[in-house]
Amino acid sequence: MDDDMPGLGEFGFAGDDAVVPFQVEALDARGRAVQLGAMVDAILARHDYPEPVSRLLAEMIALTVLLGTSLKFDGRFTAQTQTDGPVDLLVVDFSTPSSVRAYARFDAERLAEAQEAKRTDPENLLGKGTLALTVDQGANMQRYQGIVPLDGSTLEAVAESYFRQSEQIPTAVRLAVARIARRREGGGFEESWRAGGLVAQFLPQAPERMRMPDLPGGDAPEGLEEFTLEPDDAWTETRALVDTVEPAELADPDVGVERLLFRLFHERGVRVFPATPVIDDCTCSRERIGEVLSSFSAEEIEDSTTDGRIEVVCEFCSKTYEFSPDEFKKLN
């Protein structure tokens, strides 16, 4: 390593588009933090969504890379919302070790109405539905999927609820999105998207210390009030510190992940570990799409043909693939 380069744990080590694991031993807390720059900007610029949709998808991307980079095996982690709001579908794929792709689907008329009414916060754009988190370890391995309701809460709150219900792990999540303007050489400004996120979890050695107040409808013994358990002091402190994070800090390129973690936990001592880079990288290919088309019936192939060609546009990266229907005749 160059002597002038920052070292592990020093400010500016990870930079943008790299997820940094951290640990606060004094509080039995572990987590991950990230600032996304060029990667998230490239995805959003490619799709050119209206600003509220871009902000919502950027939050989802930050959440997905924080969770996906924790996988200890080769595979794919997918986060997908299906809701009744103006933005009825968000999909973010993370394929190990570093590939990210994402897209959103929205109703332009309903979105315009929401903008006119100034109801473009994530809760109103999503509405009610579900968030599905899927882990796919590939062929011959069983997929795991966790589903949590979306009921007008933020993505932060929904993610926390998922871990509390499905994994029984006390979790704090913070997400932020920003659009910044930089002066161009020669005059004018250039805008770009940024996103940031932080996940902290309480993972003490003694399992009984992880017990938290039961959620409504949970499995608490009959007659026991829902909030009779006292939260662990270490987790209470961790949660309080995480809640002090301002959205501007999470996305500010001049703060950086290591500096932010130091601001939060320096009194308790925080250790950071080597970062995992994440990149804008769609996994689509002509071969994969051809495999899907090869499963079509002759009638479906005919219905998919326009002017003698089959054209397929990848929803994630907008790349167009063309096929001749003759390529599939022998299979039908």
C-alpha positions in Angstrom: 0.0 0.0 0.0 1.2 3.5 -0.8 2.5 5.3 2.3 0.3 8.3 1.4 -2.9 6.2 1.3 -5.2 6.1 4.3 -5.0 2.9 6.3 -7.7 0.7 7.8 -9.8 2.7 10.3 -8.5 6.0 9.2 -10.8 8.7 7.8 -11.5 8.3 4.1 -10.4 4.7 3.8 -13.5 3.2 2.2 -14.8 6.1 0.2 -18.0 5.8 -1.9 -19.7 2.6 -3.0 -18.2 0.4 -0.3 -20.0 -1.2 2.6 -18.0 -0.9 5.9 -18.7 -3.5 8.6 -18.2 -2.2 12.2 -18.3 -3.4 15.8 -18.7 -1.6 19.1 -17.6 -4.3 21.6 -18.5 -2.2 24.7 -22.1 -2.2 23.5 -22.3 -5.7 22.0 -23.3 -4.0 18.7 -22.3 -4.8 15.2 -23.4 -3.2 11.9 -22.7 -2.0 8.5 -22.5 1.5 7.0 -22.3 2.8 3.4 -22.2 5.9 1.3 -23.2 5.4 -2.3 -22.1 7.8 -5.0 -21.3 6.9 -8.7 -23.0 3.6 -8.4 -26.5 4.8 -7.4 -26.2 7.9 -9.6 -25.6 5.7 -12.7 -28.6 3.5 -11.9 -30.9 6.4 -11.4 -29.6 8.4 -14.4 -30.2 5.4 -16.7 -33.8 5.2 -15.8 -34.5 9.0 -15.5 -37.4 8.5 -13.1 -39.2 11.5 -11.6 -37.4 12.8 -8.5 -39.7 11.2 -5.9 -39.3 7.8 -7.5 -35.5 8.1 -7.7 -35.3 9.0 -4.0 -37.4 6.0 -3.0 -35.4 3.6 -5.2 -32.1 5.0 -3.9 -33.3 4.3 -0.3 -34.1 0.7 -1.3 -30.7 0.3 -3.0 -28.9 1.5 0.2 -30.9 -0.9 2.3 -30.3 -3.8 0.0 -26.6 -3.4 -0.2 -26.3 -3.1 3.6 -28.2 -6.5 3.9 -26.8 -8.2 0.9 -23.2 -7.7 1.6 -23.6 -9.6 4.9 -24.1 -12.9 2.9 -21.4 -15.4 3.7 -21.9 -17.5 0.5 -22.3 -17.0 -3.2 -25.8 -16.2 -4.2 -28.3 -13.4 -4.7 -30.2 -11.2 -2.3 -33.4 -9.5 -3.6 -35.5 -6.9 -1.9 -38.9 -6.3 -3.6 -42.0 -4.2 -2.6 -45.4 -4.8 -4.0 -47.9 -2.2 -2.9 -51.1 -0.3 -3.8 -49.3 3.1 -3.8 -48.3 5.3 -6.8 -45.0 3.5 -6.8 -46.3 -0.1 -6.8 -43.1 -2.0 -7.4 -39.4 -1.6 -6.3 -36.9 -4.3 -7.1 -33.2 -4.4 -6.0 -31.0 -7.3 -6.7 -27.6 -7.8 -5.1 -25.5 -10.7 -6.5 -22.4 -11.7 -4.6 -19.8 -10.4 -4.4 -20.6 -6.9 -5.5 -23.2 -6.5 -8.4 -26.2 -4.3 -7.9 -29.2 -3.7 -10.2 -32.5 -2.0 -9.6 -35.7 -0.6 -11.1 -39.1 0.9 -10.1 -42.6 0.8 -11.5 -45.0 3.6 -11.0 -48.3 5.1 -12.1 -47.5 8.4 -13.7 -51.0 9.9 -13.2 -51.2 8.9 -9.5 -47.6 10.1 -9.0 -48.5 13.5 -10.5 -51.5 13.7 -8.1 -49.3 12.9 -5.1 -46.8 15.6 -6.2 -49.6 18.1 -6.6 -50.8 17.3 -3.1 -47.2 17.3 -1.7 -47.6 13.7 -0.5 -44.3 12.4 -1.9 -42.9 10.9 1.3 -42.0 7.2 1.1 -44.9 6.1 3.2 -47.5 7.7 0.8 -45.7 6.7 -2.4 -45.5 3.1 -1.4 -48.9 2.8 0.3 -49.8 -0.7 1.7 -48.5 -4.0 0.6 -45.5 -6.2 1.3 -41.7 -6.1 1.4 -40.2 -9.5 0.4 -36.5 -10.2 1.2 -35.3 -13.3 -0.7 -32.0 -15.2 -0.3 -31.2 -17.5 -3.3 -28.1 -19.6 -2.9 -28.4 -21.0 -6.5 -29.3 -24.3 -8.0 -29.9 -27.3 -5.7 -30.3 -25.0 -2.7 -33.5 -24.0 -1.0 -34.5 -20.3 -1.3 -35.3 -18.4 1.9 -37.9 -15.6 1.8 -39.1 -13.3 4.5 -42.1 -11.2 4.0 -43.1 -8.2 6.1 -46.2 -5.9 5.7 -45.8 -2.4 4.4 -48.5 -0.4 6.2 -47.6 3.2 5.7 -44.3 3.0 7.6 -40.9 4.0 6.3 -38.5 1.6 4.8 -36.4 2.0 7.9 -39.2 1.0 10.2 -40.2 -1.9 8.0 -36.7 -3.3 7.9 -36.4 -3.0 11.7 -39.7 -4.8 12.1 -38.5 -7.6 9.8 -35.5 -8.3 11.9 -37.4 -8.2 15.1 -40.2 -10.5 13.8 -38.2 -12.9 11.6 -34.7 -12.9 13.1 -35.4 -11.8 16.7 -32.5 -9.4 16.5 -32.9 -5.8 17.8 -32.0 -3.6 14.8 -31.7 0.1 14.1 -31.8 1.3 10.5 -31.1 4.8 9.1 -31.3 5.7 5.4 -30.8 8.9 3.5 -30.8 10.2 -0.1 -29.5 13.5 -1.4 -29.1 15.2 -4.7 -26.0 17.4 -4.8 -24.8 20.0 -7.3 -21.1 20.5 -8.1 -19.6 23.3 -10.2 -18.4 22.3 -13.6 -15.1 23.4 -15.1 -16.0 26.3 -17.4 -19.2 27.2 -15.5 -22.5 25.8 -14.6 -23.5 23.0 -12.2 -23.8 19.2 -12.5 -26.2 17.4 -10.3 -25.7 13.8 -9.0 -27.5 11.4 -6.7 -26.1 10.1 -3.4 -27.4 7.7 -0.8 -26.3 6.5 2.6 -27.3 4.0 5.2 -26.4 2.4 8.5 -27.6 -0.8 10.1 -26.8 -1.5 13.8 -27.7 -4.7 15.6 -27.6 -5.9 19.2 -25.7 -9.2 19.3 -24.6 -10.0 22.9 -23.1 -13.4 23.8 -25.9 -14.1 26.2 -29.0 -14.8 24.1 -31.4 -13.8 26.9 -30.1 -10.2 26.7 -31.6 -9.9 23.2 -35.2 -10.4 24.4 -37.3 -7.4 23.4 -40.9 -6.3 24.1 -43.3 -8.5 22.2 -45.0 -7.0 19.1 -48.8 -6.9 18.9 -50.0 -10.3 17.9 -46.7 -12.0 18.9 -46.1 -15.0 21.1 -46.1 -13.5 24.5 -47.8 -15.6 27.2 -51.5 -14.9 27.5 -52.2 -12.1 30.0 -48.7 -10.6 29.7 -48.7 -7.0 28.7 -46.8 -6.2 25.5 -44.1 -3.9 26.9 -43.2 -5.5 30.2 -39.6 -6.3 29.3 -37.0 -3.7 30.0 -34.6 -3.1 27.0 -31.0 -3.9 27.7 -29.0 -0.7 28.6 -26.4 -1.4 26.0 -29.0 -1.6 23.2 -30.8 1.4 24.6 -27.6 3.4 24.3 -26.8 2.1 20.8 -30.2 2.9 19.6 -30.1 6.4 21.0 -26.7 7.1 19.3 -27.9 5.8 16.0 -31.0 8.0 16.2 -28.8 11.1 16.4 -27.6 10.6 12.8 -28.8 13.3 10.6 -29.8 12.5 7.0 -27.2 15.0 5.7 -24.4 13.2 7.5 -25.3 9.8 5.9 -25.0 11.1 2.4 -22.4 13.9 2.8 -19.2 13.0 0.8 -17.1 15.2 3.1 -18.1 13.2 6.2 -17.3 9.6 5.0 -18.3 6.4 6.7 -15.3 6.1 9.1 -15.7 9.7 10.3 -19.4 9.2 10.8 -18.9 6.0 12.9 -16.2 7.8 14.9 -18.6 10.6 15.6 -21.2 8.2 16.8 -19.2 5.7 18.9 -15.9 7.2 19.8 -16.6 7.3 23.5 -17.3 3.5 23.4 -14.7 2.6 20.9 -15.6 1.5 17.4 -13.7 -1.0 15.2 -14.1 -1.0 11.4 -13.3 -3.9 9.1 -12.3 -4.1 5.4 -15.0 -2.7 3.1 -17.0 -4.6 0.5 -17.2 -2.6 -2.8 -20.5 -2.5 -4.7 -20.9 -1.8 -8.4 -23.7 -1.0 -10.9 -23.6 -4.3 -12.8 -26.7 -5.9 -14.4 -26.5 -9.7 -14.7 -28.7 -9.9 -17.8 -27.4 -11.5 -21.0 -28.6 -12.6 -24.4 -28.2 -16.3 -23.3 -30.3 -15.9 -20.2 -33.1 -14.1 -22.0 -32.9 -16.7 -24.8 -33.4 -19.5 -22.2 -36.6 -17.8 -21.1 -37.9 -17.4 -24.6 -37.1 -21.0 -25.4 -39.7 -22.0 -22.8 -42.4 -20.1 -24.7 -45.0 -22.0 -26.7 -45.3 -21.4 -30.5 -48.3 -19.2 -29.9 -46.4 -17.1 -27.3 -43.5 -16.7 -29.6 -45.8 -15.5 -32.3 -47.5 -13.0 -29.9 -44.0 -11.7 -28.9 -43.0 -11.1 -32.5 -43.3 -7.6 -34.1 -42.1 -6.9 -37.7 -40.4 -10.3 -37.8 -38.3 -9.7 -34.6 -38.6 -10.3 -30.9 -37.4 -7.4 -28.9 -36.7 -7.7 -25.2 -35.7 -4.7 -23.0 -34.1 -5.4 -19.7 -36.1 -3.6 -17.0 -33.0 -3.2 -14.8 -30.4 -1.8 -17.2 -32.6 -0.8 -20.2 -30.4 -2.9 -22.6 -32.3 -4.1 -25.7 -31.9 -7.7 -27.0 -33.2 -8.8 -30.4 -34.1 -12.3 -31.5 -35.4 -13.9 -34.6 -38.5 -16.1 -34.0 -36.8 -18.8 -36.2 -34.3 -19.3 -33.3 -37.1 -21.0 -31.3 -39.1 -22.9 -34.0 -37.2 -26.1 -33.4 -38.1 -26.0 -29.7 -41.9 -25.8 -30.3 
